[in-house]
Amino acid sequence: MRMNDYLDNTYWIAVAHLPRWTVERINRLIVQVIHESKMSWIDFFAGKRKDWLEIFPFTEKELTDLEFVQNDMSRLAFQAERLHNEGFQIIPINSPDYPGVLKENLKTKSAPPVLYVKGKKGLLQTPAVAIVGSRNAGTKALEFTDTVARKCAGEGKVVVSGFARGVDKQALDSALEARGKSIIVLPQGILTFQSGFKKYYEPIINGEVLVLSTFFPGAAWDVGLAMARNVYIYGLAKEIYVAESDQKGGTWEGALNGLKRERKVYVRFPEENEKNANLKLVERGAIPVDKCGVVMNTPVNRELEIFVSASEQTVNESTVSYDEVRDNIEKTILEFLAKGAFTSKEILAELKLDWDSKKLSRYLKNNPNVKTISGRPAKFTRSEVISPLLFG
C-alpha cells in the first residue's frame, strides 16, 4: 500500500468517528469537502482553524472536534496500518465498492460513512436478504429461518445476519450448509472478532462469507452497538424477513424502523398459541408470510382502502397485498411533493384524501423521502439529494 493510501485510510477513520457527530453531519462534511470543494482529506487536514473557516461554515464545537482528531492522527494511523496488515479493507462511502442499496435504503441521514470488511467485497453488490429474529426464538421460527435461508441460497441471494444466537446464527449456518453466501454484520469493531475469524476462516477465504463492521475497529461488543447494528442489517437487504419478534428489543425496533422507511418487511404468520409480537408487526404494516416465506393474501385495512379509492385505484380486497398498496401511497404523495412545498391540509385537499391532517403529518415526518420544513404550519416537500455522486 502506498503512503498516500495509508494517510487516506487514516483520515477516513478520523472522519467516520468524529466525536459526537451524527452520521448525517459526517456525510454532509464528506460532501462539502470532497464533492463541493474538490479537496482531498490530506489537503483538508493540512489546514488550520482559520483555513477551514474561509471555506466552511463550521460551528465552534465542530472546529474543536476537527482539531481534536487532527491531533490524534498518529493513533489512528496505527489502526489503519493494523487493518491493512491483517487483511481488512476500508470502504468509504464514495467508493464504487460501497453498496448502492445501503445508500438507497438509509439515505444521507443513516448511511455509514465507512465500512470495515474482511472477505469477498463483491458480496456487497449481490442482492441480499435479511433474516432476523429473537435470540430465544422457538422451533417454528428456527425452521422458518432455515427454509428461507436455504431458498435464498438456491436463488443466489446473499443472507445478511447479525451473528447473534438464535435466528441470526441459524440464518448464517443454513445459508452456508446450502452452499450459499452470507454477510455478517458485527455489533463491535472488526478487530475484536478474532474468534469468529478463526471459526469462519475457510468460508471467508472461499468467498462465501463477508464480515462487516461500521464501528471503530477496536470497539468491544456493546448492547448499544448491537441495537445500532440492526439498522445496517436491514439497510443492506432488498428483502427483510422477521422469523420471530418480541414487542421490544432489536428485532422489534429494527422492523419498526424499516416500516417507517417504507421498506418491505415480511413477517412469519404465527401459529395458534405462539407467544410473540409477529401479528402486531402485521398490524403496523408488515407483510404476513407463511412458514415457507410465501406472501399470504389478506384483506386491506380500512385506512389503506380509503387512500387507494381516493387515488382512483381498483382494489380487490381479497387479493391485494400490503406492499402494493403502500407503493401506491408512496408514489402518489411523492409525485405531488415534487412540485413544491405544501402543508398537510393542502396535500389532503389537492389529492382528495379522506385522511386526518395529523395522521398524514405523522406519515410524512416518518418518511425518509420527505423533507419537513419547520413553520406554523409545517410544510412538506421531497427530500433533497445533496450529491449525485455520493447519494445518487
Stockholm file with secondary structure:
# STOCKHOLM 1.0

chainA/1-392         MRMNDYLDNTYWIAVAHLPRWTVERINRLIVQVIHESKMSWIDFFAGKRKDWLEIFPFTEKELTDLEFVQNDMSRLAFQAERLHNEGFQIIPINSPDYPGVLKENLKTKSAPPVLYVKGKKGLLQTPAVAIVGSRNAGTKALEFTDTVARKCAGEGKVVVSGFARGVDKQALDSALEARGKSIIVLPQGILTFQSGFKKYYEPIINGEVLVLSTFFPGAAWDVGLAMARNVYIYGLAKEIYVAESDQKGGTWEGALNGLKRERKVYVRFPEENEKNANLKLVERGAIPVDKCGVVMNTPVNRELEIFVSASEQTVNESTVSYDEVRDNIEKTILEFLAKGAFTSKEILAELKLDWDSKKLSRYLKNNPNVKTISGRPAKFTRSEVISPLLFG
#=GR chainA/1-392 SS CCHHHHHHHHHHHHHHTCTTCCHHHHHHHHIIIIIISCCCHHHHHTSCHHHHHHHCCCCHHHHHHHHHHHTTHHHHHHHHHHHHHTTCEEEETTSTTSCHHHHHHHHHHHSCSEEEEEECGGGGGSCEEEEEECTTCCHHHHHHHHHHHHHHHHTTCEEEECCCTTHHHHHHHHHHHTTCEEEEECSSCGGGCHHHHHHTHHHHHTTSEEEEECSCTTCCCCHHHHHHHHHHHHHTCSEEEEEECCSSSHHHHHHHHHHHTTCCEEEECCCTTCCSSHHHHHHTTCEEECTTSCBCCCCCCHHHHHHHHHTTCCCCTTTCCHHHHHHHHHHHHHHHHTTCCBCHHHHHHHHTCCCCHHHHHHHHHTCTTEEEECSSSCEEEECCCCCTTTCC
#=GC SS_cons         CCHHHHHHHHHHHHHHTCTTCCHHHHHHHHIIIIIISCCCHHHHHTSCHHHHHHHCCCCHHHHHHHHHHHTTHHHHHHHHHHHHHTTCEEEETTSTTSCHHHHHHHHHHHSCSEEEEEECGGGGGSCEEEEEECTTCCHHHHHHHHHHHHHHHHTTCEEEECCCTTHHHHHHHHHHHTTCEEEEECSSCGGGCHHHHHHTHHHHHTTSEEEEECSCTTCCCCHHHHHHHHHHHHHTCSEEEEEECCSSSHHHHHHHHHHHTTCCEEEECCCTTCCSSHHHHHHTTCEEECTTSCBCCCCCCHHHHHHHHHTTCCCCTTTCCHHHHHHHHHHHHHHHHTTCCBCHHHHHHHHTCCCCHHHHHHHHHTCTTEEEECSSSCEEEECCCCCTTTCC
//
